[in-house]
């Protein structure tokens, strides 16, 4: 399976993951920068933690630290944790001989959502690839009902919202990479191009896959688009 196909599968998994099916034995533990948010007097606060997924399965050798949460509403924490674990497990179960390593991870404990970002490095080892490729996945779970949030839910006018997002992304990526090094096609106004996003207090943080908006040397590109970009078409401002 080509790397492009693997990325597509990974993105689809992130949008639909609902159950936990991990490989290896995770070892949960508080991350050095663990943070918490207070919910109600009847609930413990949400706390950002991590778990280690490490082992060998089939042709996959993997060592990935994943974002997790503890406390708060059990249904919300479970949904977030299972979504992350399932996405990694499905990536591990792909055909071929490869290594999968963690690059970075974070949890965002917002007022409305629990969100997370996971970056990994994928390297084909038989035959040996010239270089590893990056994979990125994001997870946004609503606190009120423990359901994933789709990007299109944020816009009262989806087409206009995506167009503004596309225009803003092109400007920011060109400023970061240079106009000659930017792949505009990876930022056309299509929801799938912006599948990896998390909300912040100031805007939408967009994560682009390795090679999506620029050459491999650019790696995984991250930008933030202010909430004000969507004035008049924003149905919901999450934080």
C-alpha atoms as an extended CHARMM CRD file, in Angstrom:
* protein
*
       239  EXT
         1         1  UNK       CA              0.0000000000        0.0000000000        0.0000000000  PROA      1               0.0000000000
         2         2  UNK       CA              1.3730000000        3.4320000000       -0.9240000000  PROA      2               0.0000000000
         3         3  UNK       CA              2.0110000000        6.1280000000        1.6740000000  PROA      3               0.0000000000
         4         4  UNK       CA             -0.7450000000        8.2490000000        0.1180000000  PROA      4               0.0000000000
         5         5  UNK       CA             -3.2260000000        5.4240000000        0.6460000000  PROA      5               0.0000000000
         6         6  UNK       CA             -2.0770000000        4.9940000000        4.2430000000  PROA      6               0.0000000000
         7         7  UNK       CA             -2.6510000000        8.6910000000        4.9710000000  PROA      7               0.0000000000
         8         8  UNK       CA             -6.1490000000        8.5050000000        3.4890000000  PROA      8               0.0000000000
         9         9  UNK       CA             -6.9770000000        5.4860000000        5.6300000000  PROA      9               0.0000000000
        10        10  UNK       CA             -5.5790000000        7.1650000000        8.7430000000  PROA      10              0.0000000000
        11        11  UNK       CA             -7.6920000000       10.2720000000        8.1420000000  PROA      11              0.0000000000
        12        12  UNK       CA            -10.8350000000        8.1830000000        7.6190000000  PROA      12              0.0000000000
        13        13  UNK       CA            -10.1820000000        6.2390000000       10.7970000000  PROA      13              0.0000000000
        14        14  UNK       CA             -9.8320000000        9.4330000000       12.8200000000  PROA      14              0.0000000000
        15        15  UNK       CA            -13.2360000000       10.6040000000       11.6650000000  PROA      15              0.0000000000
        16        16  UNK       CA            -15.0500000000        7.4010000000       12.6340000000  PROA      16              0.0000000000
        17        17  UNK       CA            -13.1120000000        5.7250000000       15.4710000000  PROA      17              0.0000000000
        18        18  UNK       CA            -15.4630000000        4.6080000000       18.2210000000  PROA      18              0.0000000000
        19        19  UNK       CA            -13.9150000000        1.5840000000       19.9330000000  PROA      19              0.0000000000
        20        20  UNK       CA            -10.6400000000        0.7790000000       21.6960000000  PROA      20              0.0000000000
        21        21  UNK       CA             -8.5530000000       -2.0250000000       20.1700000000  PROA      21              0.0000000000
        22        22  UNK       CA             -4.9150000000       -1.4510000000       21.0800000000  PROA      22              0.0000000000
        23        23  UNK       CA             -1.7760000000       -3.4020000000       20.2650000000  PROA      23              0.0000000000
        24        24  UNK       CA              0.7420000000       -3.8050000000       23.0500000000  PROA      24              0.0000000000
        25        25  UNK       CA              0.0830000000       -2.8300000000       26.6360000000  PROA      25              0.0000000000
        26        26  UNK       CA             -0.4910000000        0.8900000000       27.2060000000  PROA      26              0.0000000000
        27        27  UNK       CA              1.0320000000        2.4090000000       30.3130000000  PROA      27              0.0000000000
        28        28  UNK       CA             -0.9670000000        5.5060000000       31.2530000000  PROA      28              0.0000000000
        29        29  UNK       CA              0.8290000000        8.2320000000       33.1580000000  PROA      29              0.0000000000
        30        30  UNK       CA              0.6730000000       11.9660000000       33.6430000000  PROA      30              0.0000000000
        31        31  UNK       CA              2.6880000000       13.9100000000       31.0950000000  PROA      31              0.0000000000
        32        32  UNK       CA              5.2830000000       16.3880000000       32.4140000000  PROA      32              0.0000000000
        33        33  UNK       CA              3.0120000000       19.2810000000       31.4650000000  PROA      33              0.0000000000
        34        34  UNK       CA             -0.2470000000       17.6860000000       32.5120000000  PROA      34              0.0000000000
        35        35  UNK       CA             -3.0790000000       20.1660000000       32.9510000000  PROA      35              0.0000000000
        36        36  UNK       CA             -6.6180000000       19.9870000000       34.2480000000  PROA      36              0.0000000000
        37        37  UNK       CA             -9.9240000000       21.7640000000       33.8150000000  PROA      37              0.0000000000
        38        38  UNK       CA            -12.6170000000       21.9170000000       36.4600000000  PROA      38              0.0000000000
        39        39  UNK       CA            -16.1060000000       20.7280000000       35.4770000000  PROA      39              0.0000000000
        40        40  UNK       CA            -18.7390000000       20.6620000000       38.1990000000  PROA      40              0.0000000000
        41        41  UNK       CA            -18.6420000000       19.9480000000       41.9080000000  PROA      41              0.0000000000
        42        42  UNK       CA            -19.9420000000       16.4300000000       41.2010000000  PROA      42              0.0000000000
        43        43  UNK       CA            -17.1630000000       15.6300000000       38.7260000000  PROA      43              0.0000000000
        44        44  UNK       CA            -13.4070000000       15.3650000000       39.0090000000  PROA      44              0.0000000000
        45        45  UNK       CA            -11.4720000000       17.6610000000       36.6810000000  PROA      45              0.0000000000
        46        46  UNK       CA            -10.2420000000       16.4720000000       33.2940000000  PROA      46              0.0000000000
        47        47  UNK       CA             -6.5050000000       15.7840000000       33.3740000000  PROA      47              0.0000000000
        48        48  UNK       CA             -4.2550000000       15.4380000000       30.3080000000  PROA      48              0.0000000000
        49        49  UNK       CA             -2.1770000000       12.2590000000       30.3880000000  PROA      49              0.0000000000
        50        50  UNK       CA             -0.3750000000        9.9800000000       27.9470000000  PROA      50              0.0000000000
        51        51  UNK       CA             -0.1160000000        6.2490000000       27.2420000000  PROA      51              0.0000000000
        52        52  UNK       CA              2.6600000000        4.3150000000       25.5390000000  PROA      52              0.0000000000
        53        53  UNK       CA              1.8450000000        1.8910000000       22.7220000000  PROA      53              0.0000000000
        54        54  UNK       CA              4.9630000000       -0.1410000000       21.9460000000  PROA      54              0.0000000000
        55        55  UNK       CA              5.5780000000       -3.5280000000       20.3910000000  PROA      55              0.0000000000
        56        56  UNK       CA              5.7760000000       -5.6300000000       17.2430000000  PROA      56              0.0000000000
        57        57  UNK       CA              2.7600000000       -6.9120000000       15.3380000000  PROA      57              0.0000000000
        58        58  UNK       CA              2.9720000000       -8.4940000000       11.8950000000  PROA      58              0.0000000000
        59        59  UNK       CA              5.2640000000       -6.2790000000        9.8440000000  PROA      59              0.0000000000
        60        60  UNK       CA              4.8480000000       -3.2950000000       12.1610000000  PROA      60              0.0000000000
        61        61  UNK       CA              7.3090000000       -2.1760000000       14.8100000000  PROA      61              0.0000000000
        62        62  UNK       CA              5.7850000000        0.6660000000       16.7700000000  PROA      62              0.0000000000
        63        63  UNK       CA              6.6270000000        2.9980000000       19.6370000000  PROA      63              0.0000000000
        64        64  UNK       CA              4.0660000000        5.7600000000       20.0150000000  PROA      64              0.0000000000
        65        65  UNK       CA              3.1490000000        7.9470000000       22.9770000000  PROA      65              0.0000000000
        66        66  UNK       CA             -0.4920000000        8.9230000000       22.5810000000  PROA      66              0.0000000000
        67        67  UNK       CA             -2.5920000000       11.6960000000       24.1510000000  PROA      67              0.0000000000
        68        68  UNK       CA             -5.1750000000       10.5660000000       26.7090000000  PROA      68              0.0000000000
        69        69  UNK       CA             -7.3770000000       12.1210000000       29.4060000000  PROA      69              0.0000000000
        70        70  UNK       CA             -8.5670000000       11.0950000000       32.8430000000  PROA      70              0.0000000000
        71        71  UNK       CA            -11.3950000000       12.3740000000       35.0490000000  PROA      71              0.0000000000
        72        72  UNK       CA            -14.3850000000       14.4660000000       34.0300000000  PROA      72              0.0000000000
        73        73  UNK       CA            -17.3710000000       12.7020000000       32.4870000000  PROA      73              0.0000000000
        74        74  UNK       CA            -16.4300000000        9.0360000000       31.9380000000  PROA      74              0.0000000000
        75        75  UNK       CA            -18.2170000000        8.8900000000       28.5760000000  PROA      75              0.0000000000
        76        76  UNK       CA            -16.2250000000       11.8700000000       27.2760000000  PROA      76              0.0000000000
        77        77  UNK       CA            -12.8530000000       10.6130000000       28.4950000000  PROA      77              0.0000000000
        78        78  UNK       CA            -13.5700000000        7.1250000000       27.1590000000  PROA      78              0.0000000000
        79        79  UNK       CA            -14.6260000000        8.4300000000       23.7520000000  PROA      79              0.0000000000
        80        80  UNK       CA            -11.5070000000       10.5600000000       23.4060000000  PROA      80              0.0000000000
        81        81  UNK       CA             -9.1480000000        7.8220000000       24.5910000000  PROA      81              0.0000000000
        82        82  UNK       CA            -10.7350000000        5.1280000000       22.4340000000  PROA      82              0.0000000000
        83        83  UNK       CA            -10.6800000000        7.3380000000       19.3450000000  PROA      83              0.0000000000
        84        84  UNK       CA             -6.9380000000        7.9080000000       19.6570000000  PROA      84              0.0000000000
        85        85  UNK       CA             -6.0890000000        4.3010000000       20.4780000000  PROA      85              0.0000000000
        86        86  UNK       CA             -8.2280000000        2.8680000000       17.6890000000  PROA      86              0.0000000000
        87        87  UNK       CA             -6.7180000000        5.1620000000       15.0560000000  PROA      87              0.0000000000
        88        88  UNK       CA             -3.1970000000        4.0530000000       15.9970000000  PROA      88              0.0000000000
        89        89  UNK       CA             -4.1740000000        0.3910000000       16.1730000000  PROA      89              0.0000000000
        90        90  UNK       CA             -5.6820000000        0.5220000000       12.6920000000  PROA      90              0.0000000000
        91        91  UNK       CA             -2.5060000000        2.1370000000       11.3640000000  PROA      91              0.0000000000
        92        92  UNK       CA             -0.4240000000       -0.6300000000       12.9530000000  PROA      92              0.0000000000
        93        93  UNK       CA             -2.5850000000       -3.2690000000       11.2660000000  PROA      93              0.0000000000
        94        94  UNK       CA             -1.8560000000       -2.0490000000        7.7270000000  PROA      94              0.0000000000
        95        95  UNK       CA             -0.0220000000       -4.3810000000        5.3400000000  PROA      95              0.0000000000
        96        96  UNK       CA              3.7120000000       -4.1290000000        4.7970000000  PROA      96              0.0000000000
        97        97  UNK       CA              6.8730000000       -3.9300000000        6.8770000000  PROA      97              0.0000000000
        98        98  UNK       CA              7.3700000000       -0.5820000000        8.5710000000  PROA      98              0.0000000000
        99        99  UNK       CA              8.1580000000        1.3240000000       11.7290000000  PROA      99              0.0000000000
       100       100  UNK       CA              5.6970000000        3.7010000000       13.3620000000  PROA      100             0.0000000000
       101       101  UNK       CA              7.1500000000        6.1600000000       15.8680000000  PROA      101             0.0000000000
       102       102  UNK       CA              5.6180000000        8.9670000000       17.8490000000  PROA      102             0.0000000000
       103       103  UNK       CA              6.7640000000       12.5040000000       17.0730000000  PROA      103             0.0000000000
       104       104  UNK       CA              4.6010000000       14.6760000000       19.3010000000  PROA      104             0.0000000000
       105       105  UNK       CA              1.2340000000       14.7220000000       21.0220000000  PROA      105             0.0000000000
       106       106  UNK       CA             -0.9000000000       17.1520000000       22.9740000000  PROA      106             0.0000000000
       107       107  UNK       CA             -4.2790000000       17.4740000000       24.6470000000  PROA      107             0.0000000000
       108       108  UNK       CA             -6.3480000000       20.6740000000       24.6390000000  PROA      108             0.0000000000
       109       109  UNK       CA             -8.7360000000       20.8730000000       27.5900000000  PROA      109             0.0000000000
       110       110  UNK       CA            -11.2820000000       23.4300000000       26.4300000000  PROA      110             0.0000000000
       111       111  UNK       CA            -14.5270000000       24.6330000000       27.9420000000  PROA      111             0.0000000000
       112       112  UNK       CA            -16.6070000000       22.9830000000       25.2040000000  PROA      112             0.0000000000
       113       113  UNK       CA            -14.4170000000       20.1500000000       23.9210000000  PROA      113             0.0000000000
       114       114  UNK       CA            -11.5550000000       17.8080000000       24.6540000000  PROA      114             0.0000000000
       115       115  UNK       CA             -9.1960000000       17.9470000000       21.6800000000  PROA      115             0.0000000000
       116       116  UNK       CA             -5.9430000000       16.2700000000       20.8300000000  PROA      116             0.0000000000
       117       117  UNK       CA             -3.1890000000       16.1570000000       18.2230000000  PROA      117             0.0000000000
       118       118  UNK       CA             -0.9800000000       13.1660000000       17.4390000000  PROA      118             0.0000000000
       119       119  UNK       CA              1.9710000000       13.2910000000       15.0430000000  PROA      119             0.0000000000
       120       120  UNK       CA              3.7760000000       10.1150000000       13.9910000000  PROA      120             0.0000000000
       121       121  UNK       CA              6.6180000000        9.0800000000       11.7070000000  PROA      121             0.0000000000
       122       122  UNK       CA              5.9840000000        6.2470000000        9.2370000000  PROA      122             0.0000000000
       123       123  UNK       CA              8.9470000000        4.4810000000        7.6300000000  PROA      123             0.0000000000
       124       124  UNK       CA              8.7670000000        1.5830000000        5.1810000000  PROA      124             0.0000000000
       125       125  UNK       CA             11.5810000000       -0.8520000000        6.0300000000  PROA      125             0.0000000000
       126       126  UNK       CA             11.1570000000       -3.6200000000        3.4240000000  PROA      126             0.0000000000
       127       127  UNK       CA             12.1860000000       -2.4290000000        0.9390000000  PROA      127             0.0000000000
       128       128  UNK       CA             13.8680000000        0.4080000000        2.8280000000  PROA      128             0.0000000000
       129       129  UNK       CA             12.3770000000        3.7730000000        1.9310000000  PROA      129             0.0000000000
       130       130  UNK       CA             14.5440000000        6.8180000000        1.2910000000  PROA      130             0.0000000000
       131       131  UNK       CA             13.0280000000        8.7200000000        4.1950000000  PROA      131             0.0000000000
       132       132  UNK       CA             10.1880000000        8.5520000000        6.7260000000  PROA      132             0.0000000000
       133       133  UNK       CA              6.8990000000       10.3050000000        6.1400000000  PROA      133             0.0000000000
       134       134  UNK       CA              4.7950000000       12.1500000000        8.6740000000  PROA      134             0.0000000000
       135       135  UNK       CA              1.2560000000       11.3120000000        9.7470000000  PROA      135             0.0000000000
       136       136  UNK       CA             -0.9690000000       13.6500000000       11.7280000000  PROA      136             0.0000000000
       137       137  UNK       CA             -4.3440000000       13.0760000000       13.3280000000  PROA      137             0.0000000000
       138       138  UNK       CA             -6.6350000000       15.2840000000       15.3930000000  PROA      138             0.0000000000
       139       139  UNK       CA             -9.5020000000       14.4510000000       17.7340000000  PROA      139             0.0000000000
       140       140  UNK       CA            -12.2860000000       16.7720000000       18.9060000000  PROA      140             0.0000000000
       141       141  UNK       CA            -14.8730000000       15.4150000000       21.3510000000  PROA      141             0.0000000000
       142       142  UNK       CA            -17.7630000000       17.5030000000       22.6390000000  PROA      142             0.0000000000
       143       143  UNK       CA            -18.0370000000       17.5840000000       26.4340000000  PROA      143             0.0000000000
       144       144  UNK       CA            -21.8280000000       17.9150000000       26.4590000000  PROA      144             0.0000000000
       145       145  UNK       CA            -22.6010000000       14.6440000000       24.6460000000  PROA      145             0.0000000000
       146       146  UNK       CA            -19.2860000000       12.7760000000       24.1310000000  PROA      146             0.0000000000
       147       147  UNK       CA            -19.6340000000       12.9680000000       20.3340000000  PROA      147             0.0000000000
       148       148  UNK       CA            -16.9660000000       13.8940000000       17.7660000000  PROA      148             0.0000000000
       149       149  UNK       CA            -17.2800000000       17.3610000000       16.2410000000  PROA      149             0.0000000000
       150       150  UNK       CA            -17.0390000000       17.7160000000       12.4710000000  PROA      150             0.0000000000
       151       151  UNK       CA            -15.5020000000       20.8740000000       11.0050000000  PROA      151             0.0000000000
       152       152  UNK       CA            -18.5990000000       21.5720000000        8.9160000000  PROA      152             0.0000000000
       153       153  UNK       CA            -20.7090000000       21.8350000000       12.0950000000  PROA      153             0.0000000000
       154       154  UNK       CA            -18.9650000000       25.1120000000       12.8810000000  PROA      154             0.0000000000
       155       155  UNK       CA            -20.3390000000       26.9750000000        9.8610000000  PROA      155             0.0000000000
       156       156  UNK       CA            -23.8590000000       28.2380000000        9.2290000000  PROA      156             0.0000000000
       157       157  UNK       CA            -22.8710000000       28.4790000000        5.5500000000  PROA      157             0.0000000000
       158       158  UNK       CA            -20.5340000000       25.5460000000        4.9250000000  PROA      158             0.0000000000
       159       159  UNK       CA            -19.4240000000       26.5490000000        1.4240000000  PROA      159             0.0000000000
       160       160  UNK       CA            -18.6080000000       30.1040000000        2.4910000000  PROA      160             0.0000000000
       161       161  UNK       CA            -16.8880000000       28.9070000000        5.6580000000  PROA      161             0.0000000000
       162       162  UNK       CA            -14.6670000000       26.4990000000        3.7390000000  PROA      162             0.0000000000
       163       163  UNK       CA            -13.8840000000       29.1430000000        1.1180000000  PROA      163             0.0000000000
       164       164  UNK       CA            -12.7360000000       31.5930000000        3.7910000000  PROA      164             0.0000000000
       165       165  UNK       CA            -10.7130000000       28.8700000000        5.4570000000  PROA      165             0.0000000000
       166       166  UNK       CA             -9.0960000000       27.9790000000        2.1350000000  PROA      166             0.0000000000
       167       167  UNK       CA             -8.2310000000       31.6040000000        1.3310000000  PROA      167             0.0000000000
       168       168  UNK       CA             -6.7670000000       32.2310000000        4.7820000000  PROA      168             0.0000000000
       169       169  UNK       CA             -4.7990000000       28.9760000000        4.7160000000  PROA      169             0.0000000000
       170       170  UNK       CA             -3.2230000000       29.7810000000        1.3540000000  PROA      170             0.0000000000
       171       171  UNK       CA             -2.0710000000       33.1720000000        2.6170000000  PROA      171             0.0000000000
       172       172  UNK       CA             -0.5790000000       31.7580000000        5.7920000000  PROA      172             0.0000000000
       173       173  UNK       CA              1.1200000000       28.7810000000        4.1640000000  PROA      173             0.0000000000
       174       174  UNK       CA              2.6080000000       30.9440000000        1.3970000000  PROA      174             0.0000000000
       175       175  UNK       CA              3.9490000000       33.2960000000        4.0690000000  PROA      175             0.0000000000
       176       176  UNK       CA              5.5250000000       30.3200000000        5.8620000000  PROA      176             0.0000000000
       177       177  UNK       CA              6.8710000000       28.3030000000        2.9120000000  PROA      177             0.0000000000
       178       178  UNK       CA              7.0740000000       30.8340000000        0.0820000000  PROA      178             0.0000000000
       179       179  UNK       CA              4.7050000000       31.0650000000       -2.8760000000  PROA      179             0.0000000000
       180       180  UNK       CA              6.9020000000       28.8870000000       -5.1180000000  PROA      180             0.0000000000
       181       181  UNK       CA              6.9300000000       26.0490000000       -2.5800000000  PROA      181             0.0000000000
       182       182  UNK       CA              3.2120000000       25.9520000000       -1.8240000000  PROA      182             0.0000000000
       183       183  UNK       CA              0.7880000000       23.3540000000       -3.1950000000  PROA      183             0.0000000000
       184       184  UNK       CA             -2.5290000000       25.2080000000       -3.4850000000  PROA      184             0.0000000000
       185       185  UNK       CA             -4.4490000000       22.0320000000       -4.3220000000  PROA      185             0.0000000000
       186       186  UNK       CA             -4.0010000000       20.7620000000       -0.7940000000  PROA      186             0.0000000000
       187       187  UNK       CA             -5.8980000000       23.7890000000        0.4850000000  PROA      187             0.0000000000
       188       188  UNK       CA             -8.8540000000       23.9330000000       -1.9100000000  PROA      188             0.0000000000
       189       189  UNK       CA            -12.2200000000       24.5770000000       -0.1640000000  PROA      189             0.0000000000
       190       190  UNK       CA            -12.9680000000       20.9280000000        0.5370000000  PROA      190             0.0000000000
       191       191  UNK       CA            -13.5810000000       19.6860000000        4.0990000000  PROA      191             0.0000000000
       192       192  UNK       CA            -11.2490000000       16.7060000000        3.5850000000  PROA      192             0.0000000000
       193       193  UNK       CA             -8.3000000000       19.0780000000        3.0940000000  PROA      193             0.0000000000
       194       194  UNK       CA             -8.9140000000       20.4690000000        6.5820000000  PROA      194             0.0000000000
       195       195  UNK       CA             -9.7570000000       17.2080000000        8.3260000000  PROA      195             0.0000000000
       196       196  UNK       CA             -6.9780000000       17.7080000000       10.8820000000  PROA      196             0.0000000000
       197       197  UNK       CA             -8.0460000000       20.6400000000       13.0320000000  PROA      197             0.0000000000
       198       198  UNK       CA             -8.4980000000       21.5850000000       16.6710000000  PROA      198             0.0000000000
       199       199  UNK       CA            -10.1800000000       24.6690000000       18.1600000000  PROA      199             0.0000000000
       200       200  UNK       CA             -8.2520000000       27.0830000000       20.3640000000  PROA      200             0.0000000000
       201       201  UNK       CA             -9.3710000000       30.1590000000       22.2680000000  PROA      201             0.0000000000
       202       202  UNK       CA             -8.2440000000       32.3230000000       19.3410000000  PROA      202             0.0000000000
       203       203  UNK       CA             -9.1030000000       30.3020000000       16.2380000000  PROA      203             0.0000000000
       204       204  UNK       CA             -8.8080000000       27.0620000000       14.2930000000  PROA      204             0.0000000000
       205       205  UNK       CA             -5.4490000000       25.3100000000       14.4250000000  PROA      205             0.0000000000
       206       206  UNK       CA             -5.0190000000       23.4380000000       11.1350000000  PROA      206             0.0000000000
       207       207  UNK       CA             -2.5370000000       20.5790000000       10.7050000000  PROA      207             0.0000000000
       208       208  UNK       CA             -1.5760000000       19.5760000000        7.1650000000  PROA      208             0.0000000000
       209       209  UNK       CA             -0.1420000000       16.1720000000        6.2780000000  PROA      209             0.0000000000
       210       210  UNK       CA              3.4320000000       15.7460000000        5.1280000000  PROA      210             0.0000000000
       211       211  UNK       CA              3.4760000000       16.7100000000        1.4400000000  PROA      211             0.0000000000
       212       212  UNK       CA             -0.0700000000       18.1000000000        1.4090000000  PROA      212             0.0000000000
       213       213  UNK       CA              0.7000000000       21.8180000000        1.0650000000  PROA      213             0.0000000000
       214       214  UNK       CA              4.4310000000       21.7970000000        0.3380000000  PROA      214             0.0000000000
       215       215  UNK       CA              7.4310000000       19.5820000000       -0.4440000000  PROA      215             0.0000000000
       216       216  UNK       CA              8.4730000000       16.7510000000        1.8620000000  PROA      216             0.0000000000
       217       217  UNK       CA             11.2360000000       18.9420000000        3.2700000000  PROA      217             0.0000000000
       218       218  UNK       CA              8.5610000000       21.2390000000        4.7070000000  PROA      218             0.0000000000
       219       219  UNK       CA              7.2110000000       18.4230000000        6.8500000000  PROA      219             0.0000000000
       220       220  UNK       CA              3.8410000000       18.6970000000        8.5610000000  PROA      220             0.0000000000
       221       221  UNK       CA              2.7130000000       22.3210000000        8.3330000000  PROA      221             0.0000000000
       222       222  UNK       CA              0.6500000000       23.9520000000       11.1020000000  PROA      222             0.0000000000
       223       223  UNK       CA             -1.2270000000       27.2590000000       10.8900000000  PROA      223             0.0000000000
       224       224  UNK       CA             -3.9080000000       29.0130000000       12.9240000000  PROA      224             0.0000000000
       225       225  UNK       CA             -6.8480000000       30.8580000000       11.3500000000  PROA      225             0.0000000000
       226       226  UNK       CA             -8.5030000000       33.4310000000       13.6740000000  PROA      226             0.0000000000
       227       227  UNK       CA            -12.1800000000       33.0390000000       14.5540000000  PROA      227             0.0000000000
       228       228  UNK       CA            -12.7720000000       36.5250000000       13.1410000000  PROA      228             0.0000000000
       229       229  UNK       CA            -12.1130000000       35.0930000000        9.6560000000  PROA      229             0.0000000000
       230       230  UNK       CA            -15.5520000000       33.4730000000        9.8460000000  PROA      230             0.0000000000
       231       231  UNK       CA            -17.6080000000       36.4380000000       11.0840000000  PROA      231             0.0000000000
       232       232  UNK       CA            -21.1420000000       36.0920000000        9.7530000000  PROA      232             0.0000000000
       233       233  UNK       CA            -20.8330000000       32.3830000000        8.8800000000  PROA      233             0.0000000000
       234       234  UNK       CA            -19.7380000000       30.9390000000       12.2320000000  PROA      234             0.0000000000
       235       235  UNK       CA            -22.4900000000       28.8000000000       13.7460000000  PROA      235             0.0000000000
       236       236  UNK       CA            -20.4630000000       27.8290000000       16.8060000000  PROA      236             0.0000000000
       237       237  UNK       CA            -17.2200000000       29.1130000000       18.3000000000  PROA      237             0.0000000000
       238       238  UNK       CA            -15.7130000000       26.2530000000       20.2610000000  PROA      238             0.0000000000
       239       239  UNK       CA            -13.0180000000       26.6050000000       22.8740000000  PROA      239             0.0000000000
